[in-house]
Amino acid sequence: MMQRRLDGRLAVVTGASRGIGQAVSIALGREGAHVIAIARTVGGLEETDDAIQAVGGSATLVPLDLTDFDALDRLGASIFERWKKLDILIGNAAMLGPLSPLGHLKPEAWKNTLDLNVTANWRLIRSLDPLLKLSDAGRAVFVTSGVGHTPRAYWGGYAVSKAALEMLAQIYAAECVKTRIRVNLVNPGATRTKMRAQAMPGENPETLPTPESLVPLFLSLVDPDCERHGELIDARARV
């Protein structure tokens, strides 16, 4: 069998049951990585698993609410016990939260959005950084949004959470400069996902690029030979 570019590598992907997370999970499996696919929905994870197997890959399914922070600590311990290292982390899972004036946001909605979009990623770093350091080429990619650095009225909780995620990832990148870990952020831009449809209900999804169109960028960033580090990459920018 022909050597695949990620043979023997281990990847964690959050939000793996649909959209960008699912597309990236399938691509990682196709390239030979074993995918630890994390999401809340068991049915969606099983669909991802079927698709990964169909392209000759393999996966371990972890039905998990990422705001169960103790479970994220256990995840790191379980990965160490079974595999002794981690090569790839894709921090993709997020929620849109309510779109409303800041003064109208309910405290619980604010907390839920920040817990998933920011704190869960910090807890993942806390749990998985020691494992990424055990890789010969640890790679971490976090998914952000244009509203994380361009204020937009009524997008308060989501925008603030993405701004915080960007700083979190860039600080982590700064702390990893003298290691073999490479950390980057991807802003996918307008993409045909369920979250996009929720945010822009009047938009025709058929006019948008699919999650699969982002796969080459993600694969380039998790490649052991990738030297990009600490970047915020706009996936739709014209080069």
PATINU-957985 format. One record per residue (C-alpha): residue number from 1; residue in one letter; chain; x, y, z. Coordinates in nm, 4 decimals, always signed. Example, Ala and Ser with C-alpha at 12.3 -4.5 7.8 and 13.67 -1.06 7.14 Angstrom:
2
n=1	res=A	chain=A	x=+1.2300	y=-0.4500	z=+0.7800 $
n=2	res=S	chain=A	x=+1.3670	y=-0.1060	z=+0.7140 $
% end
This chain:
239
n=1	res=M	chain=A	x=+0.0000	y=+0.0000	z=+0.0000 $
n=2	res=M	chain=A	x=+0.1247	y=+0.3448	z=-0.0871 $
n=3	res=Q	chain=A	x=+0.2612	y=+0.5556	z=+0.1993 $
n=4	res=R	chain=A	x=+0.0123	y=+0.8218	z=+0.3067 $
n=5	res=R	chain=A	x=+0.1310	y=+1.1594	z=+0.4347 $
n=6	res=L	chain=A	x=-0.0070	y=+1.1111	z=+0.7885 $
n=7	res=D	chain=A	x=+0.0482	y=+0.7378	z=+0.8384 $
n=8	res=G	chain=A	x=+0.1044	y=+0.6536	z=+1.2045 $
n=9	res=R	chain=A	x=-0.0118	y=+0.9933	z=+1.3303 $
n=10	res=L	chain=A	x=-0.2826	y=+1.0513	z=+1.5896 $
n=11	res=A	chain=A	x=-0.5328	y=+1.3374	z=+1.5629 $
n=12	res=V	chain=A	x=-0.7983	y=+1.4819	z=+1.7946 $
n=13	res=V	chain=A	x=-1.0788	y=+1.6693	z=+1.6163 $
n=14	res=T	chain=A	x=-1.3562	y=+1.8493	z=+1.8060 $
n=15	res=G	chain=A	x=-1.6925	y=+1.9124	z=+1.6462 $
n=16	res=A	chain=A	x=-1.6282	y=+1.6078	z=+1.4282 $
n=17	res=S	chain=A	x=-1.9896	y=+1.5092	z=+1.3662 $
n=18	res=R	chain=A	x=-2.0637	y=+1.7605	z=+1.0885 $
n=19	res=G	chain=A	x=-1.9411	y=+2.0552	z=+0.8835 $
n=20	res=I	chain=A	x=-1.5750	y=+2.1503	z=+0.8874 $
n=21	res=G	chain=A	x=-1.4866	y=+1.9082	z=+1.1674 $
n=22	res=Q	chain=A	x=-1.6358	y=+1.6164	z=+0.9796 $
n=23	res=A	chain=A	x=-1.4693	y=+1.7089	z=+0.6494 $
n=24	res=V	chain=A	x=-1.1284	y=+1.7470	z=+0.8155 $
n=25	res=S	chain=A	x=-1.1716	y=+1.4208	z=+1.0100 $
n=26	res=I	chain=A	x=-1.2421	y=+1.2281	z=+0.6897 $
n=27	res=A	chain=A	x=-0.9431	y=+1.3867	z=+0.5166 $
n=28	res=L	chain=A	x=-0.7121	y=+1.3037	z=+0.8075 $
n=29	res=G	chain=A	x=-0.8335	y=+0.9433	z=+0.7990 $
n=30	res=R	chain=A	x=-0.7808	y=+0.9250	z=+0.4233 $
n=31	res=E	chain=A	x=-0.4223	y=+1.0431	z=+0.4725 $
n=32	res=G	chain=A	x=-0.3532	y=+0.7700	z=+0.7296 $
n=33	res=A	chain=A	x=-0.4027	y=+0.9424	z=+1.0664 $
n=34	res=H	chain=A	x=-0.6035	y=+0.7674	z=+1.3356 $
n=35	res=V	chain=A	x=-0.8776	y=+1.0161	z=+1.4266 $
n=36	res=I	chain=A	x=-1.0116	y=+1.0648	z=+1.7779 $
n=37	res=A	chain=A	x=-1.3428	y=+1.2198	z=+1.6759 $
n=38	res=I	chain=A	x=-1.5196	y=+1.4237	z=+1.9438 $
n=39	res=A	chain=A	x=-1.8753	y=+1.5584	z=+1.9342 $
n=40	res=R	chain=A	x=-2.1945	y=+1.5474	z=+2.1367 $
n=41	res=T	chain=A	x=-2.4012	y=+1.3663	z=+1.8724 $
n=42	res=V	chain=A	x=-2.3475	y=+0.9920	z=+1.8547 $
n=43	res=G	chain=A	x=-2.5340	y=+0.9582	z=+1.5233 $
n=44	res=G	chain=A	x=-2.3189	y=+1.2253	z=+1.3596 $
n=45	res=L	chain=A	x=-2.0013	y=+1.0659	z=+1.4935 $
n=46	res=E	chain=A	x=-2.1079	y=+0.7296	z=+1.3521 $
n=47	res=E	chain=A	x=-2.1598	y=+0.8925	z=+1.0104 $
n=48	res=T	chain=A	x=-1.8091	y=+1.0403	z=+1.0338 $
n=49	res=D	chain=A	x=-1.6716	y=+0.6994	z=+1.1302 $
n=50	res=D	chain=A	x=-1.8436	y=+0.5320	z=+0.8342 $
n=51	res=A	chain=A	x=-1.6990	y=+0.7942	z=+0.5974 $
n=52	res=I	chain=A	x=-1.3493	y=+0.7556	z=+0.7450 $
n=53	res=Q	chain=A	x=-1.3659	y=+0.3779	z=+0.7065 $
n=54	res=A	chain=A	x=-1.4885	y=+0.4197	z=+0.3491 $
n=55	res=V	chain=A	x=-1.1654	y=+0.6030	z=+0.2597 $
n=56	res=G	chain=A	x=-0.9459	y=+0.3429	z=+0.4302 $
n=57	res=G	chain=A	x=-0.8981	y=+0.5240	z=+0.7607 $
n=58	res=S	chain=A	x=-0.9725	y=+0.4486	z=+1.1251 $
n=59	res=A	chain=A	x=-1.1251	y=+0.6403	z=+1.4134 $
n=60	res=T	chain=A	x=-1.2037	y=+0.6284	z=+1.7828 $
n=61	res=L	chain=A	x=-1.5363	y=+0.7942	z=+1.8626 $
n=62	res=V	chain=A	x=-1.5677	y=+1.0034	z=+2.1792 $
n=63	res=P	chain=A	x=-1.9230	y=+1.1279	z=+2.2449 $
n=64	res=L	chain=A	x=-1.8483	y=+1.4159	z=+2.4775 $
n=65	res=D	chain=A	x=-1.9774	y=+1.7579	z=+2.5795 $
n=66	res=L	chain=A	x=-1.6656	y=+1.9755	z=+2.5662 $
n=67	res=T	chain=A	x=-1.7942	y=+2.1846	z=+2.8550 $
n=68	res=D	chain=A	x=-1.7546	y=+1.8765	z=+3.0770 $
n=69	res=F	chain=A	x=-1.4071	y=+1.9984	z=+3.1678 $
n=70	res=D	chain=A	x=-1.3235	y=+1.7055	z=+3.3964 $
n=71	res=A	chain=A	x=-1.3867	y=+1.4771	z=+3.0978 $
n=72	res=L	chain=A	x=-1.1251	y=+1.6722	z=+2.8988 $
n=73	res=D	chain=A	x=-0.8700	y=+1.5993	z=+3.1717 $
n=74	res=R	chain=A	x=-0.9607	y=+1.2316	z=+3.1501 $
n=75	res=L	chain=A	x=-0.9272	y=+1.2470	z=+2.7698 $
n=76	res=G	chain=A	x=-0.5611	y=+1.3467	z=+2.7951 $
n=77	res=A	chain=A	x=-0.4934	y=+1.0700	z=+3.0470 $
n=78	res=S	chain=A	x=-0.6684	y=+0.8103	z=+2.8277 $
n=79	res=I	chain=A	x=-0.4750	y=+0.9127	z=+2.5163 $
n=80	res=F	chain=A	x=-0.1461	y=+0.8916	z=+2.7069 $
n=81	res=E	chain=A	x=-0.2363	y=+0.5493	z=+2.8459 $
n=82	res=R	chain=A	x=-0.3217	y=+0.4086	z=+2.5029 $
n=83	res=W	chain=A	x=-0.0976	y=+0.5952	z=+2.2574 $
n=84	res=K	chain=A	x=+0.1673	y=+0.7793	z=+2.4684 $
n=85	res=K	chain=A	x=+0.1504	y=+1.0927	z=+2.2472 $
n=86	res=L	chain=A	x=-0.0661	y=+1.3130	z=+2.0260 $
n=87	res=D	chain=A	x=+0.0372	y=+1.4558	z=+1.6885 $
n=88	res=I	chain=A	x=-0.2562	y=+1.6750	z=+1.5826 $
n=89	res=L	chain=A	x=-0.5208	y=+1.8832	z=+1.7593 $
n=90	res=I	chain=A	x=-0.8010	y=+2.0469	z=+1.5593 $
n=91	res=G	chain=A	x=-0.9979	y=+2.2813	z=+1.7881 $
n=92	res=N	chain=A	x=-1.3051	y=+2.3266	z=+1.5720 $
n=93	res=A	chain=A	x=-1.6162	y=+2.2882	z=+1.7910 $
n=94	res=A	chain=A	x=-1.8059	y=+2.6100	z=+1.8597 $
n=95	res=M	chain=A	x=-2.1521	y=+2.7504	z=+1.9110 $
n=96	res=L	chain=A	x=-2.3007	y=+3.0680	z=+1.7661 $
n=97	res=G	chain=A	x=-2.5067	y=+3.1645	z=+2.0688 $
n=98	res=P	chain=A	x=-2.7848	y=+3.4248	z=+2.0468 $
n=99	res=L	chain=A	x=-2.7436	y=+3.7161	z=+1.8061 $
n=100	res=S	chain=A	x=-2.8766	y=+4.0127	z=+2.0042 $
n=101	res=P	chain=A	x=-2.7750	y=+4.3447	z=+2.1599 $
n=102	res=L	chain=A	x=-2.5197	y=+4.2993	z=+2.4382 $
n=103	res=G	chain=A	x=-2.7614	y=+4.4317	z=+2.6972 $
n=104	res=H	chain=A	x=-3.0202	y=+4.1700	z=+2.6047 $
n=105	res=L	chain=A	x=-2.7915	y=+3.8649	z=+2.6283 $
n=106	res=K	chain=A	x=-2.8859	y=+3.6350	z=+2.9132 $
n=107	res=P	chain=A	x=-2.5940	y=+3.5578	z=+3.1481 $
n=108	res=E	chain=A	x=-2.6401	y=+3.1842	z=+3.0921 $
n=109	res=A	chain=A	x=-2.6164	y=+3.2220	z=+2.7123 $
n=110	res=W	chain=A	x=-2.3000	y=+3.4330	z=+2.7503 $
n=111	res=K	chain=A	x=-2.1447	y=+3.1731	z=+2.9813 $
n=112	res=N	chain=A	x=-2.2359	y=+2.8798	z=+2.7536 $
n=113	res=T	chain=A	x=-2.0823	y=+3.0479	z=+2.4490 $
n=114	res=L	chain=A	x=-1.7589	y=+3.1379	z=+2.6286 $
n=115	res=D	chain=A	x=-1.7366	y=+2.7951	z=+2.7947 $
n=116	res=L	chain=A	x=-1.7451	y=+2.6099	z=+2.4639 $
n=117	res=N	chain=A	x=-1.5666	y=+2.8517	z=+2.2335 $
n=118	res=V	chain=A	x=-1.2860	y=+2.9590	z=+2.4692 $
n=119	res=T	chain=A	x=-1.2584	y=+2.7696	z=+2.7961 $
n=120	res=A	chain=A	x=-1.2957	y=+2.4259	z=+2.6364 $
n=121	res=N	chain=A	x=-1.0039	y=+2.5058	z=+2.4033 $
n=122	res=W	chain=A	x=-0.7933	y=+2.6195	z=+2.6994 $
n=123	res=R	chain=A	x=-0.8811	y=+2.2972	z=+2.8821 $
n=124	res=L	chain=A	x=-0.7852	y=+2.0988	z=+2.5709 $
n=125	res=I	chain=A	x=-0.4482	y=+2.2752	z=+2.5592 $
n=126	res=R	chain=A	x=-0.4026	y=+2.2104	z=+2.9306 $
n=127	res=S	chain=A	x=-0.4859	y=+1.8415	z=+2.8890 $
n=128	res=L	chain=A	x=-0.3167	y=+1.7712	z=+2.5550 $
n=129	res=D	chain=A	x=-0.0082	y=+1.9976	z=+2.5454 $
n=130	res=P	chain=A	x=+0.2095	y=+1.7374	z=+2.7257 $
n=131	res=L	chain=A	x=+0.1058	y=+1.4806	z=+2.4636 $
n=132	res=L	chain=A	x=+0.1736	y=+1.7168	z=+2.1709 $
n=133	res=K	chain=A	x=+0.5203	y=+1.7753	z=+2.3179 $
n=134	res=L	chain=A	x=+0.5814	y=+1.3987	z=+2.2982 $
n=135	res=S	chain=A	x=+0.5221	y=+1.4072	z=+1.9209 $
n=136	res=D	chain=A	x=+0.8105	y=+1.4582	z=+1.6796 $
n=137	res=A	chain=A	x=+0.5960	y=+1.7283	z=+1.5122 $
n=138	res=G	chain=A	x=+0.2913	y=+1.8329	z=+1.7173 $
n=139	res=R	chain=A	x=+0.0414	y=+2.0426	z=+1.5241 $
n=140	res=A	chain=A	x=-0.2512	y=+2.2455	z=+1.6626 $
n=141	res=V	chain=A	x=-0.5069	y=+2.4321	z=+1.4515 $
n=142	res=F	chain=A	x=-0.7912	y=+2.6368	z=+1.6006 $
n=143	res=V	chain=A	x=-1.0905	y=+2.7565	z=+1.4003 $
n=144	res=T	chain=A	x=-1.1833	y=+3.1232	z=+1.4398 $
n=145	res=S	chain=A	x=-1.4024	y=+3.3760	z=+1.2559 $
n=146	res=G	chain=A	x=-1.3706	y=+3.7176	z=+1.0958 $
n=147	res=V	chain=A	x=-1.5858	y=+3.8624	z=+1.3758 $
n=148	res=G	chain=A	x=-1.3069	y=+3.7747	z=+1.6189 $
n=149	res=H	chain=A	x=-1.1126	y=+4.0761	z=+1.4909 $
n=150	res=T	chain=A	x=-1.3811	y=+4.2891	z=+1.3193 $
n=151	res=P	chain=A	x=-1.6579	y=+4.4127	z=+1.5524 $
n=152	res=R	chain=A	x=-2.0088	y=+4.3374	z=+1.4306 $
n=153	res=A	chain=A	x=-2.3248	y=+4.4608	z=+1.6032 $
n=154	res=Y	chain=A	x=-2.5367	y=+4.1935	z=+1.7736 $
n=155	res=W	chain=A	x=-2.2669	y=+3.9232	z=+1.7470 $
n=156	res=G	chain=A	x=-2.1399	y=+3.9968	z=+2.1004 $
n=157	res=G	chain=A	x=-2.0989	y=+3.6555	z=+2.2658 $
n=158	res=Y	chain=A	x=-1.9662	y=+3.4770	z=+1.9587 $
n=159	res=A	chain=A	x=-1.7359	y=+3.7613	z=+1.8514 $
n=160	res=V	chain=A	x=-1.5896	y=+3.8088	z=+2.1989 $
n=161	res=S	chain=A	x=-1.5338	y=+3.4331	z=+2.2297 $
n=162	res=K	chain=A	x=-1.3468	y=+3.4206	z=+1.8984 $
n=163	res=A	chain=A	x=-1.1354	y=+3.7250	z=+1.9883 $
n=164	res=A	chain=A	x=-1.0420	y=+3.5470	z=+2.3116 $
n=165	res=L	chain=A	x=-0.9703	y=+3.2227	z=+2.1235 $
n=166	res=E	chain=A	x=-0.7348	y=+3.4061	z=+1.8881 $
n=167	res=M	chain=A	x=-0.5372	y=+3.5504	z=+2.1783 $
n=168	res=L	chain=A	x=-0.5383	y=+3.2122	z=+2.3536 $
n=169	res=A	chain=A	x=-0.3980	y=+3.0343	z=+2.0464 $
n=170	res=Q	chain=A	x=-0.1408	y=+3.3052	z=+1.9754 $
n=171	res=I	chain=A	x=-0.0156	y=+3.2973	z=+2.3354 $
n=172	res=Y	chain=A	x=+0.0078	y=+2.9181	z=+2.3121 $
n=173	res=A	chain=A	x=+0.2029	y=+2.9585	z=+1.9868 $
n=174	res=A	chain=A	x=+0.4413	y=+3.2027	z=+2.1577 $
n=175	res=E	chain=A	x=+0.4954	y=+2.9515	z=+2.4363 $
n=176	res=C	chain=A	x=+0.5706	y=+2.6769	z=+2.1829 $
n=177	res=V	chain=A	x=+0.8362	y=+2.8653	z=+1.9826 $
n=178	res=K	chain=A	x=+1.1213	y=+2.6561	z=+2.1229 $
n=179	res=T	chain=A	x=+0.9342	y=+2.3256	z=+2.0875 $
n=180	res=R	chain=A	x=+0.8442	y=+2.1056	z=+1.7889 $
n=181	res=I	chain=A	x=+0.4787	y=+2.2137	z=+1.8168 $
n=182	res=R	chain=A	x=+0.3338	y=+2.4449	z=+1.5524 $
n=183	res=V	chain=A	x=+0.0131	y=+2.6357	z=+1.6361 $
n=184	res=N	chain=A	x=-0.2064	y=+2.8260	z=+1.3900 $
n=185	res=L	chain=A	x=-0.5552	y=+2.9717	z=+1.3542 $
n=186	res=V	chain=A	x=-0.7816	y=+2.9366	z=+1.0497 $
n=187	res=N	chain=A	x=-1.0651	y=+3.1745	z=+0.9651 $
n=188	res=P	chain=A	x=-1.2719	y=+2.9627	z=+0.7222 $
n=189	res=G	chain=A	x=-1.4796	y=+3.2554	z=+0.5939 $
n=190	res=A	chain=A	x=-1.8304	y=+3.1958	z=+0.4610 $
n=191	res=T	chain=A	x=-1.8756	y=+2.8175	z=+0.4418 $
n=192	res=R	chain=A	x=-2.1773	y=+2.5934	z=+0.3856 $
n=193	res=T	chain=A	x=-2.2340	y=+2.4810	z=+0.7459 $
n=194	res=K	chain=A	x=-2.5262	y=+2.4502	z=+0.9860 $
n=195	res=M	chain=A	x=-2.3898	y=+2.7381	z=+1.1962 $
n=196	res=R	chain=A	x=-2.3685	y=+2.9651	z=+0.8913 $
n=197	res=A	chain=A	x=-2.7300	y=+2.8811	z=+0.8040 $
n=198	res=Q	chain=A	x=-2.8302	y=+2.9652	z=+1.1614 $
n=199	res=A	chain=A	x=-2.6511	y=+3.3010	z=+1.1433 $
n=200	res=M	chain=A	x=-2.7649	y=+3.3908	z=+0.7905 $
n=201	res=P	chain=A	x=-3.1071	y=+3.2261	z=+0.7439 $
n=202	res=G	chain=A	x=-3.1872	y=+3.4196	z=+0.4249 $
n=203	res=E	chain=A	x=-2.8701	y=+3.3094	z=+0.2456 $
n=204	res=N	chain=A	x=-2.8725	y=+3.0414	z=-0.0230 $
n=205	res=P	chain=A	x=-2.6226	y=+2.7800	z=+0.1039 $
n=206	res=E	chain=A	x=-2.5663	y=+2.6574	z=-0.2516 $
n=207	res=T	chain=A	x=-2.3773	y=+2.9819	z=-0.3210 $
n=208	res=L	chain=A	x=-2.1176	y=+2.9045	z=-0.0515 $
n=209	res=P	chain=A	x=-1.8005	y=+2.6918	z=-0.0648 $
n=210	res=T	chain=A	x=-1.8314	y=+2.3523	z=+0.1046 $
n=211	res=P	chain=A	x=-1.6363	y=+2.2464	z=+0.4150 $
n=212	res=E	chain=A	x=-1.4408	y=+2.0096	z=+0.1896 $
n=213	res=S	chain=A	x=-1.2903	y=+2.3112	z=+0.0107 $
n=214	res=L	chain=A	x=-1.0954	y=+2.3871	z=+0.3314 $
n=215	res=V	chain=A	x=-0.9349	y=+2.0436	z=+0.3539 $
n=216	res=P	chain=A	x=-0.6106	y=+2.1208	z=+0.1617 $
n=217	res=L	chain=A	x=-0.5320	y=+2.4106	z=+0.3985 $
n=218	res=F	chain=A	x=-0.5897	y=+2.2039	z=+0.7110 $
n=219	res=L	chain=A	x=-0.3820	y=+1.9152	z=+0.5744 $
n=220	res=S	chain=A	x=-0.0950	y=+2.1517	z=+0.4961 $
n=221	res=L	chain=A	x=-0.1016	y=+2.2912	z=+0.8530 $
n=222	res=V	chain=A	x=-0.0932	y=+1.9489	z=+1.0227 $
n=223	res=D	chain=A	x=+0.1778	y=+1.8079	z=+0.7971 $
n=224	res=P	chain=A	x=+0.4940	y=+1.7195	z=+0.9937 $
n=225	res=D	chain=A	x=+0.6935	y=+1.9339	z=+0.7491 $
n=226	res=C	chain=A	x=+0.4784	y=+2.2455	z=+0.8056 $
n=227	res=E	chain=A	x=+0.6768	y=+2.5347	z=+0.9523 $
n=228	res=R	chain=A	x=+0.3967	y=+2.7940	z=+0.9669 $
n=229	res=H	chain=A	x=+0.3527	y=+2.9057	z=+1.3255 $
n=230	res=G	chain=A	x=+0.1509	y=+3.1636	z=+1.5178 $
n=231	res=E	chain=A	x=-0.0420	y=+3.2689	z=+1.2072 $
n=232	res=L	chain=A	x=-0.4057	y=+3.3669	z=+1.1651 $
n=233	res=I	chain=A	x=-0.4842	y=+3.2401	z=+0.8159 $
n=234	res=D	chain=A	x=-0.7816	y=+3.3676	z=+0.6192 $
n=235	res=A	chain=A	x=-0.8833	y=+3.0652	z=+0.4143 $
n=236	res=R	chain=A	x=-1.0714	y=+3.2698	z=+0.1553 $
n=237	res=A	chain=A	x=-0.8093	y=+3.5410	z=+0.1070 $
n=238	res=R	chain=A	x=-0.6811	y=+3.5745	z=-0.2461 $
n=239	res=V	chain=A	x=-0.3097	y=+3.5027	z=-0.2558 $
% end
